Amino acid sequence: MKKIILPLIILSFFFSCKEEKKPVESKPVEIEKPKPVIAYGFNLDDYTVINDTIKNGESFGVIMDRHHVMYPKINEIATKIKDTFDVRRVRTGRAYTILASKDSLQQAKVFIYKHNKVEATVIDFKDSLVSAYKYRKPIKIVEKEIAGKIYSNLSTTMDSLGLRPTLTNRVADIYAWTLDFYRLQKGDKFKLIFEERYINDTTLVGYGKIKAAVFNHGGEDLYAYRFVGDTIKNIPEYYDQDGNMLRRAFLKSPIKFQYRVSSRYNLRRRIKLYGNRVRPHKGTDFAARYGTEIMTTASGTVVESARRGGNGNYVKIKHNSTYTTQYLHMKRRKVRVGEYVKQGDVIGWVGMTGNTSGPHVCYRFWKNGRQVDPFREKLPSAEPLDPKIKPTYLEYIKPLKTQLDSIKLPQPEPLQFKEKEILATH
């Protein structure tokens, strides 16, 4: 038995030794260092970052003093940067950032005054050299497409999409000469190709170009394409599919939108305020909310700005030797006699002064010294595209028209939205 057991024990030990694994060598674990936080050209990890807003009565000096900058240094800063930034012009409510030392004193080293979400002025005084410069955050441009139907008015429709009033106003400006927004009908359709501007990929800071648009009103497609027709002036205008400029000598209305024509030019109208007798109404009444802005429908010189009798507060503008316009019943006037105003400028606000039963502006129109109905007049249009440029324009709008036409209208949802990034950060 002993002779048998011994070899088995030796054999068992031999195999157990072969199966024994070598110890695995452990490698040192590398801990990845956090990336530095860079903003406005500074490594924020090197500073104590203080974000605040300018309070009522605060000045640059008060803020600096509170953050342990002595007044001789404050005066030096103000003097050295005066050509770039006037520290006396800091405004209540504006945001600012202070980069302070990372010690118990936390003395200010850099002051960043934020004009808006994109632009800021950076004042660097951490060293003996004081400097100030403008800073602009990188912006990403995103192209978007929108299609919708009018169920109430343009403002309500655009608002329901979450778009800001500034975009609605710009659309209204484009079509101000060709489309009466009061006459938009339920079921009218529109499509837009426009740009949105973002910082940090997520924060909307406004709109860029409206590249193309089309309104289907009363079964007719009204196209608008942004194009620089005059390469010398380099001012973009909007043209239709045939190259005709949308801009005209006169706007369709002295109120942008959200109004109704409560009374038209009518030489046989009966007026309650005058005992229901027939008295000619030589103007067009645009009813709107009290305080709504009133625009001049064309550029010209203010020849009258006064309050008188049944007209109440009114403004009269001479555009040229042929045309003059007048705006009655204002709450308040914004312009004075002799002042030159440009088409679309605000000249006053809707009111109820003079003989009126509700808030509105009575818009009167003279041609060669005689009051006429502007909606029945063939008014002058702006200059068309140069024939030499027109072929270039027609080629330019082809892909835009294809893109507009391919945007699907909502079925049955009231609105739809589509977007794509078109430009890299710049």
C-alpha positions in Angstrom: 0.0 0.0 0.0 2.8 2.4 0.8 4.4 1.9 -2.6 1.1 2.8 -4.3 0.3 5.8 -2.2 3.6 7.6 -2.5 3.7 7.9 -6.3 0.1 9.2 -6.2 1.0 11.9 -3.7 4.1 12.9 -5.8 2.0 13.0 -9.0 -0.8 15.1 -7.3 1.8 17.6 -6.1 3.3 17.8 -9.5 0.0 18.7 -11.3 -1.0 21.2 -8.5 2.2 23.0 -9.1 1.7 23.2 -12.9 -1.8 24.7 -12.4 -0.6 27.5 -10.2 -0.9 30.8 -12.0 1.6 33.6 -12.0 0.6 36.7 -10.1 -0.7 39.5 -12.4 1.3 42.6 -12.4 -0.8 45.6 -11.4 -0.5 48.8 -13.4 -0.8 52.3 -11.8 -4.2 53.8 -12.4 -4.0 57.2 -14.2 -6.6 59.7 -12.9 -7.7 62.0 -15.7 -7.3 65.6 -14.8 -10.4 67.8 -15.3 -10.2 70.1 -18.3 -9.8 73.7 -17.5 -12.9 75.9 -17.7 -12.1 78.7 -20.3 -14.3 81.7 -20.7 -13.7 85.2 -22.2 -10.1 84.0 -22.8 -9.4 83.3 -19.1 -8.9 80.0 -17.2 -11.6 80.4 -14.6 -9.9 77.8 -12.3 -7.3 80.5 -11.6 -9.8 82.9 -10.2 -12.7 83.3 -7.8 -15.6 83.9 -10.2 -18.3 86.4 -9.1 -21.4 86.9 -11.2 -23.8 89.8 -10.4 -26.0 92.5 -11.8 -25.6 96.2 -11.6 -28.0 97.6 -9.0 -29.8 100.9 -9.1 -27.4 103.7 -8.1 -24.3 101.5 -8.5 -21.3 102.8 -10.5 -18.1 101.1 -11.8 -16.3 102.8 -8.9 -18.7 101.5 -6.3 -18.4 97.9 -7.6 -14.6 98.0 -7.8 -14.4 99.5 -4.3 -16.6 96.7 -2.9 -14.2 94.2 -4.4 -11.1 95.7 -2.8 -9.8 97.9 -5.7 -8.4 101.2 -4.3 -9.7 104.5 -5.8 -6.3 105.5 -7.3 -6.4 102.2 -9.3 -10.0 102.8 -10.3 -9.2 106.2 -11.6 -6.2 104.8 -13.5 -8.4 102.1 -15.1 -11.1 104.6 -16.1 -8.5 106.9 -17.7 -6.6 104.3 -19.6 -9.7 102.6 -21.2 -11.8 105.7 -21.9 -11.4 105.4 -25.6 -12.6 101.8 -25.6 -15.2 101.9 -22.7 -16.7 104.7 -20.7 -17.2 103.4 -17.2 -19.7 106.1 -16.5 -22.1 104.4 -19.0 -22.7 101.2 -17.1 -26.4 100.6 -16.9 -28.7 99.3 -14.1 -29.8 95.7 -14.8 -26.8 94.7 -16.9 -25.0 91.5 -15.9 -21.3 91.5 -15.1 -18.6 89.0 -14.0 -15.6 89.7 -11.8 -12.6 87.5 -11.8 -11.0 87.9 -8.4 -7.9 86.5 -6.7 -8.2 83.1 -5.1 -7.3 84.1 -1.6 -9.2 85.4 1.4 -9.1 89.0 0.1 -10.7 88.1 -3.3 -9.5 91.3 -4.9 -11.0 92.0 -8.4 -8.6 91.4 -11.3 -10.9 91.4 -14.3 -14.2 93.1 -14.9 -16.5 91.7 -17.7 -19.4 94.0 -18.6 -22.1 92.1 -20.6 -23.9 94.2 -23.2 -26.1 91.2 -24.1 -25.9 87.4 -24.3 -23.3 87.6 -27.1 -21.2 90.8 -26.6 -19.2 92.0 -23.7 -16.4 94.4 -22.8 -13.5 92.8 -20.9 -11.4 95.1 -18.6 -8.2 93.4 -17.6 -6.2 95.1 -14.8 -4.6 92.2 -13.0 -1.1 93.4 -14.0 0.4 96.8 -14.2 -0.8 97.1 -17.8 -4.5 98.0 -18.0 -6.5 97.0 -21.1 -10.0 96.8 -22.4 -11.4 95.0 -25.4 -14.6 93.8 -27.0 -15.5 90.1 -26.7 -18.0 88.2 -28.8 -19.1 84.7 -28.0 -18.9 82.2 -30.9 -22.3 81.9 -32.6 -23.7 78.8 -34.4 -26.2 79.5 -37.2 -29.0 76.9 -37.7 -31.3 77.0 -40.7 -34.9 76.2 -40.0 -38.0 75.6 -42.1 -41.5 76.3 -40.9 -44.9 75.7 -42.5 -48.2 76.8 -41.0 -51.8 77.7 -41.5 -53.5 80.9 -40.3 -56.3 80.1 -37.8 -56.6 83.5 -36.2 -53.8 85.9 -37.2 -50.1 85.7 -37.9 -49.0 86.7 -34.4 -51.1 84.0 -32.8 -49.9 81.4 -35.2 -46.2 82.2 -34.9 -46.6 82.4 -31.1 -48.1 79.0 -30.9 -45.0 77.7 -32.5 -42.8 79.2 -29.7 -41.3 81.8 -32.0 -40.4 85.2 -30.7 -42.3 88.4 -31.8 -39.2 89.7 -33.4 -39.4 87.1 -36.1 -43.1 87.8 -36.7 -42.3 91.5 -37.0 -39.6 90.8 -39.6 -42.0 88.7 -41.6 -44.5 91.5 -41.4 -41.8 94.0 -42.6 -41.1 91.8 -45.6 -44.7 91.7 -46.8 -45.7 95.2 -45.5 -46.0 96.5 -49.1 -47.8 93.6 -50.7 -49.9 91.9 -48.0 -52.7 93.3 -45.9 -52.4 91.4 -42.7 -55.9 92.4 -41.7 -57.2 90.5 -44.7 -55.5 87.2 -43.9 -58.1 84.5 -44.0 -58.5 81.4 -42.0 -56.7 78.7 -44.0 -54.1 81.0 -45.6 -50.8 79.2 -45.6 -47.2 80.3 -45.2 -43.7 78.8 -45.4 -40.4 80.3 -44.2 -36.7 79.5 -44.5 -34.8 81.4 -41.8 -31.9 81.2 -39.5 -31.6 81.1 -35.7 -28.5 82.1 -33.8 -27.2 80.1 -30.8 -24.4 80.3 -28.3 -23.3 77.1 -26.5 -25.4 75.1 -28.9 -28.6 75.6 -26.8 -29.1 79.3 -26.0 -31.1 81.1 -28.6 -29.8 84.7 -29.0 -31.9 85.9 -32.0 -32.6 85.4 -35.6 -30.4 85.6 -38.6 -31.6 86.0 -42.2 -35.0 85.2 -43.5 -33.8 83.6 -46.7 -37.1 82.9 -48.4 -40.8 82.9 -47.8 -44.1 82.3 -49.4 -47.7 83.2 -48.4 -50.6 81.6 -50.0 -53.3 84.2 -49.7 -56.7 83.8 -51.4 -55.2 81.0 -53.5 -52.3 83.1 -54.8 -48.7 82.4 -53.9 -46.7 85.5 -52.8 -43.0 84.6 -52.9 -40.2 86.6 -51.2 -36.5 86.0 -51.7 -33.7 87.8 -50.0 -31.1 89.0 -52.5 -28.5 91.8 -52.8 -29.4 93.4 -56.2 -27.2 96.5 -55.8 -23.6 95.3 -55.2 -22.4 98.8 -54.7 -24.8 99.7 -51.8 -24.7 96.0 -50.7 -28.1 96.3 -49.1 -30.3 93.1 -49.3 -33.9 93.5 -50.5 -36.8 91.1 -51.1 -38.0 90.2 -54.5 -40.8 88.0 -55.9 -40.3 85.0 -58.3 -40.2 87.4 -61.3 -37.5 89.7 -59.8 -39.9 92.5 -58.8 -38.9 94.2 -55.6 -41.5 93.8 -52.8 -40.8 97.2 -51.3 -43.0 99.9 -52.6 -43.2 103.7 -52.1 -46.0 103.3 -49.5 -46.8 100.7 -46.9 -50.2 99.0 -47.0 -51.0 100.2 -43.4 -49.7 102.6 -40.8 -50.1 99.7 -38.2 -48.0 96.6 -38.6 -50.6 94.0 -37.8 -53.4 93.1 -35.3 -55.7 95.8 -36.5 -59.0 96.0 -38.4 -60.2 98.5 -40.9 -63.2 99.8 -39.1 -64.2 102.4 -41.7 -63.0 102.9 -45.3 -62.8 106.0 -47.5 -66.4 106.8 -48.2 -67.8 110.1 -49.5 -71.4 109.1 -48.5 -70.8 107.8 -45.0 -73.2 108.6 -42.2 -71.5 109.5 -38.9 -73.2 109.1 -35.5 -71.1 111.9 -34.0 -72.7 114.3 -36.4 -76.4 113.3 -36.0 -76.2 110.4 -38.5 -76.0 112.9 -41.3 -74.1 112.2 -44.5 -70.6 113.5 -44.1 -67.7 112.5 -46.4 -65.1 110.3 -44.7 -61.9 111.0 -46.6 -59.8 108.7 -44.6 -59.4 105.0 -43.7 -59.8 104.1 -40.0 -57.5 101.4 -38.6 -58.9 100.2 -35.3 -56.2 98.8 -32.9 -55.4 98.6 -29.2 -54.9 101.8 -27.3 -51.2 102.7 -27.4 -50.3 100.6 -30.5 -47.4 102.1 -32.5 -48.3 104.1 -35.6 -45.8 104.1 -38.5 -45.3 106.5 -41.4 -46.2 104.7 -44.6 -43.4 106.4 -46.6 -40.4 108.5 -46.0 -40.8 112.3 -45.8 -40.7 115.5 -43.8 -43.2 116.3 -41.0 -45.1 119.4 -42.0 -47.6 119.4 -39.1 -47.6 117.9 -35.6 -50.3 119.3 -33.4 -53.6 118.8 -31.5 -56.6 120.5 -33.1 -60.4 120.1 -33.0 -61.9 116.8 -34.2 -58.5 115.6 -35.4 -57.1 115.4 -31.9 -53.4 114.7 -31.9 -52.2 114.3 -35.5 -49.2 114.3 -37.7 -49.0 115.3 -41.4 -46.0 114.2 -43.6 -45.1 115.5 -47.0 -43.4 112.8 -49.0 -42.7 114.6 -52.2 -44.4 117.1 -54.5 -47.2 114.6 -55.2 -48.0 112.7 -52.0 -48.8 113.7 -48.4 -50.2 111.6 -45.6 -51.9 112.4 -42.3 -52.5 110.3 -39.1 -55.3 111.4 -36.7 -56.5 110.7 -33.1 -53.2 109.8 -31.6 -52.7 109.2 -27.9 -49.3 111.0 -28.2 -47.1 112.3 -31.0 -43.4 111.3 -31.3 -42.2 113.7 -34.1 -41.9 117.4 -34.6 -42.3 119.7 -37.5 -39.3 119.7 -39.8 -38.2 116.3 -38.8 -37.4 113.8 -41.5 -38.8 110.3 -41.0 -38.1 107.1 -42.8 -40.7 104.6 -44.0 -41.7 102.4 -41.1 -40.6 104.9 -38.4 -42.9 105.2 -35.4 -44.5 108.7 -35.3 -47.0 108.2 -32.6 -49.4 105.9 -30.8 -53.1 104.9 -31.3 -55.4 107.0 -29.1 -58.9 108.5 -28.8 -58.2 112.2 -29.0 -60.6 114.4 -31.0 -63.9 113.2 -32.4 -63.7 109.4 -32.0 -65.8 106.7 -30.4 -62.9 104.2 -30.0 -59.1 103.8 -30.3 -58.0 104.0 -33.9 -55.9 106.0 -36.4 -57.6 107.8 -39.2 -55.2 107.5 -42.2 -55.6 110.2 -44.8 -53.9 110.4 -48.2 -53.3 113.3 -50.6 -52.3 113.1 -54.2 -51.6 116.4 -56.0 -53.4 118.3 -53.2 -56.6 116.2 -53.3 -57.6 113.6 -50.8 -58.0 110.1 -52.4 -58.5 106.5 -51.4 -54.9 105.0 -51.3 -56.3 101.5 -51.8 -57.7 102.5 -55.2 -54.6 104.3 -56.3 -51.9 102.8 -58.4 -49.0 103.8 -56.3 -45.4 103.9 -57.5 -43.2 100.8 -56.9 -39.5 100.6 -56.1 -36.9 100.1 -58.9 -36.8 96.6 -60.3 -33.7 94.5 -60.7 -31.1 95.5 -63.2 -31.8 93.4 -66.3 -28.1 92.4 -66.3 -28.5 90.9 -62.8 -31.9 89.3 -63.3 -30.6 86.1 -64.9 -28.3 85.6 -61.9 -31.2 86.2 -59.5 -33.4 83.7 -61.3 -30.7 81.0 -61.0 -30.1 81.9 -57.4 -33.8 81.4 -56.3 -34.3 78.1 -58.1 -33.0 75.9 -55.2 -34.8 78.1 -52.7 -38.1 77.8 -54.5 -37.6 74.0 -54.6 -36.8 74.0 -50.9 -39.9 76.1 -50.1 -42.2 74.0 -52.3 -40.9 70.8 -50.7 -41.8 71.9 -47.1 -44.9 69.9 -46.3 -47.9 71.8 -44.9 -49.4 70.5 -41.7 -51.9 67.7 -42.1 -53.9 68.0 -39.9 -51.6 69.6 -37.2 -51.6 73.4 -37.3 -47.9 73.8 -37.5 -44.6 71.9 -38.2 -41.0 72.6 -37.6 -37.8 71.3 -39.2 -34.2 72.4 -38.7 -30.7 71.7 -39.9 -27.3 73.1 -39.0 -25.9 75.0 -42.0 -22.8 76.8 -40.7 -20.0 75.9 -38.4 -19.3 78.0 -35.3 -17.7 81.2 -36.3 
